[in-house]
Amino acid sequence: MSNAIQSPVTQLLEQQAVAFDVIEIPLSEDKKPIRSLEELLSSKGLNPNAVVRSVVFRGESGQFVLLAVAGGGRADWSILRKHLNERKLRMAEYDEVPEATGYVVGAVPPIALPETVRVLVDKSVRNYETVVIGSGVLGYALALNTQALLTLFAGADEGDFVKVEA
């Protein structure tokens, strides 16, 4: 277990005795994570589809919701609105994400979040034995066992929240 980085995410994993690997994601000149994350993961023997993206939404009620989704699926707005009982739902603005989650865009994890953020887990996360999540620190991701991650999602709603490709 590498302690190259410290964040609320790595602290939570260490407290729960969950093994994880730190993956350094080289930042481009403008300090944004590289776009070829898939290539980087493949070179480390990880499935590039196993990245769990943390997509942050804001409901009409002001509630922030994080959808954890793997495999590149797109959120199904109608299912989300119905599930959350929100008439209107939108993507969180760039500057709302750190305000709501405590993390910058590009490093948002699906765990170790403020209690004010409601978490939804798409069933796509179960398709992989090992998943890659945001570490809370820009330029780093964490690889861990899917079952261990699902255990940490206690209290989150799990369901089919993405569009089924026709």
KEVEXZA-858376 format. One record per residue (C-alpha): x, y, z; residue in one letter. Coordinates in nm, 3 decimals, always signed. Last residue first. Layout:
// residues N
[[X Y Z] "A"]
...
***
This chain:
// residues 166
[[-2.984 +0.043 -2.814] "A"]
[[-2.745 +0.161 -2.544] "E"]
[[-2.916 +0.139 -2.207] "V"]
[[-2.915 +0.480 -2.048] "K"]
[[-2.769 +0.490 -1.701] "V"]
[[-2.926 +0.491 -1.354] "F"]
[[-2.991 +0.119 -1.305] "D"]
[[-2.985 +0.088 -0.928] "G"]
[[-2.797 +0.119 -0.602] "E"]
[[-2.895 +0.372 -0.338] "D"]
[[-2.615 +0.461 -0.097] "A"]
[[-2.650 +0.369 +0.270] "G"]
[[-2.345 +0.144 +0.275] "A"]
[[-2.125 +0.252 -0.018] "F"]
[[-1.812 +0.145 +0.173] "L"]
[[-1.916 -0.221 +0.133] "T"]
[[-1.946 -0.160 -0.244] "L"]
[[-1.585 -0.037 -0.248] "L"]
[[-1.460 -0.353 -0.075] "A"]
[[-1.658 -0.565 -0.321] "Q"]
[[-1.502 -0.373 -0.613] "T"]
[[-1.144 -0.436 -0.502] "N"]
[[-0.928 -0.126 -0.527] "L"]
[[-0.743 +0.100 -0.770] "A"]
[[-0.693 +0.460 -0.661] "L"]
[[-0.648 +0.767 -0.878] "A"]
[[-0.390 +1.045 -0.863] "Y"]
[[-0.326 +1.367 -1.057] "G"]
[[-0.574 +1.579 -0.861] "L"]
[[-0.609 +1.453 -0.503] "V"]
[[-0.946 +1.324 -0.377] "G"]
[[-0.843 +0.976 -0.487] "S"]
[[-1.090 +0.938 -0.773] "G"]
[[-1.184 +0.576 -0.831] "I"]
[[-1.047 +0.277 -1.024] "V"]
[[-1.228 -0.054 -1.000] "V"]
[[-1.116 -0.414 -0.956] "T"]
[[-1.349 -0.711 -1.006] "E"]
[[-1.558 -0.526 -1.263] "Y"]
[[-1.924 -0.547 -1.367] "N"]
[[-2.048 -0.448 -1.018] "R"]
[[-1.986 -0.077 -1.092] "V"]
[[-2.238 -0.101 -1.378] "S"]
[[-2.512 -0.134 -1.112] "K"]
[[-2.509 +0.246 -1.081] "D"]
[[-2.439 +0.375 -0.734] "V"]
[[-2.630 +0.679 -0.608] "L"]
[[-2.479 +0.898 -0.338] "V"]
[[-2.656 +1.187 -0.164] "R"]
[[-2.418 +1.469 -0.075] "V"]
[[-2.504 +1.640 +0.256] "T"]
[[-2.314 +1.369 +0.446] "E"]
[[-1.989 +1.516 +0.310] "P"]
[[-1.798 +1.268 +0.092] "L"]
[[-1.546 +0.999 +0.182] "A"]
[[-1.672 +0.782 -0.109] "I"]
[[-1.750 +0.831 -0.482] "P"]
[[-1.420 +1.018 -0.526] "P"]
[[-1.390 +1.361 -0.691] "V"]
[[-1.040 +1.415 -0.836] "A"]
[[-1.115 +1.555 -1.183] "G"]
[[-1.328 +1.843 -1.057] "V"]
[[-1.185 +1.955 -0.723] "V"]
[[-1.288 +1.795 -0.393] "Y"]
[[-1.484 +1.915 -0.087] "G"]
[[-1.800 +1.759 -0.229] "T"]
[[-2.056 +2.041 -0.247] "A"]
[[-1.828 +2.348 -0.262] "E"]
[[-1.569 +2.157 -0.467] "P"]
[[-1.843 +2.067 -0.722] "V"]
[[-2.022 +2.403 -0.720] "E"]
[[-1.734 +2.577 -0.902] "D"]
[[-1.767 +2.358 -1.213] "Y"]
[[-2.148 +2.381 -1.210] "E"]
[[-2.339 +2.073 -1.096] "A"]
[[-2.513 +1.889 -1.379] "M"]
[[-2.885 +1.954 -1.377] "R"]
[[-3.202 +1.812 -1.225] "L"]
[[-3.557 +1.939 -1.240] "K"]
[[-3.876 +1.781 -1.107] "R"]
[[-3.686 +1.602 -0.832] "E"]
[[-3.826 +1.288 -0.669] "N"]
[[-3.474 +1.145 -0.650] "L"]
[[-3.568 +0.819 -0.822] "H"]
[[-3.796 +0.998 -1.071] "K"]
[[-3.540 +1.263 -1.157] "R"]
[[-3.264 +1.001 -1.189] "L"]
[[-3.472 +0.772 -1.412] "I"]
[[-3.566 +1.065 -1.637] "S"]
[[-3.208 +1.191 -1.653] "W"]
[[-3.054 +0.862 -1.765] "D"]
[[-2.687 +0.910 -1.683] "A"]
[[-2.444 +0.813 -1.957] "R"]
[[-2.244 +0.490 -1.931] "G"]
[[-1.864 +0.500 -1.962] "G"]
[[-1.801 +0.161 -1.807] "G"]
[[-1.848 +0.259 -1.445] "A"]
[[-2.096 +0.493 -1.272] "V"]
[[-2.098 +0.659 -0.930] "A"]
[[-2.374 +0.921 -0.933] "L"]
[[-2.325 +1.203 -0.684] "L"]
[[-2.627 +1.403 -0.577] "V"]
[[-2.635 +1.760 -0.449] "F"]
[[-2.965 +1.876 -0.300] "Q"]
[[-3.068 +2.233 -0.390] "G"]
[[-3.436 +2.133 -0.411] "S"]
[[-3.422 +2.178 -0.790] "E"]
[[-3.163 +1.903 -0.792] "G"]
[[-2.791 +1.936 -0.837] "R"]
[[-2.582 +1.673 -1.009] "F"]
[[-2.229 +1.543 -0.956] "V"]
[[-2.087 +1.263 -1.171] "V"]
[[-1.825 +1.049 -0.997] "S"]
[[-1.677 +0.823 -1.262] "R"]
[[-1.585 +0.469 -1.161] "V"]
[[-1.304 +0.364 -1.394] "V"]
[[-1.341 -0.008 -1.470] "A"]
[[-1.375 +0.057 -1.843] "N"]
[[-0.996 +0.102 -1.871] "P"]
[[-0.948 -0.254 -1.738] "N"]
[[-0.626 -0.256 -1.538] "L"]
[[-0.299 -0.423 -1.644] "G"]
[[-0.086 -0.119 -1.567] "K"]
[[-0.039 -0.035 -1.938] "S"]
[[-0.416 -0.067 -1.980] "S"]
[[-0.464 +0.191 -1.705] "L"]
[[-0.235 +0.446 -1.875] "L"]
[[-0.397 +0.387 -2.213] "E"]
[[-0.746 +0.438 -2.066] "E"]
[[-0.630 +0.752 -1.884] "L"]
[[-0.549 +0.898 -2.226] "S"]
[[-0.702 +1.238 -2.151] "R"]
[[-0.421 +1.345 -1.924] "I"]
[[-0.524 +1.511 -1.600] "P"]
[[-0.536 +1.892 -1.622] "K"]
[[-0.244 +2.099 -1.498] "K"]
[[-0.229 +2.317 -1.814] "D"]
[[+0.094 +2.146 -1.921] "E"]
[[-0.065 +1.801 -1.889] "S"]
[[-0.089 +1.616 -1.561] "L"]
[[+0.052 +1.266 -1.527] "P"]
[[-0.193 +1.031 -1.357] "I"]
[[-0.024 +0.852 -1.069] "E"]
[[-0.208 +0.535 -0.974] "I"]
[[-0.219 +0.459 -0.601] "V"]
[[-0.298 +0.097 -0.524] "D"]
[[-0.556 -0.002 -0.266] "F"]
[[-0.601 -0.247 +0.022] "A"]
[[-0.906 -0.183 +0.240] "V"]
[[-0.827 -0.193 +0.613] "A"]
[[-1.139 +0.016 +0.694] "Q"]
[[-0.927 +0.288 +0.857] "Q"]
[[-0.680 +0.270 +0.563] "E"]
[[-0.962 +0.308 +0.309] "L"]
[[-1.108 +0.603 +0.502] "L"]
[[-0.765 +0.771 +0.527] "Q"]
[[-0.702 +0.714 +0.155] "T"]
[[-1.035 +0.885 +0.076] "V"]
[[-0.996 +1.170 +0.328] "P"]
[[-0.670 +1.246 +0.148] "S"]
[[-0.305 +1.154 +0.183] "Q"]
[[-0.083 +1.070 -0.112] "I"]
[[+0.230 +0.865 -0.173] "A"]
[[+0.120 +0.633 +0.108] "N"]
[[+0.154 +0.326 -0.108] "S"]
[[+0.000 +0.000 +0.000] "M"]
***
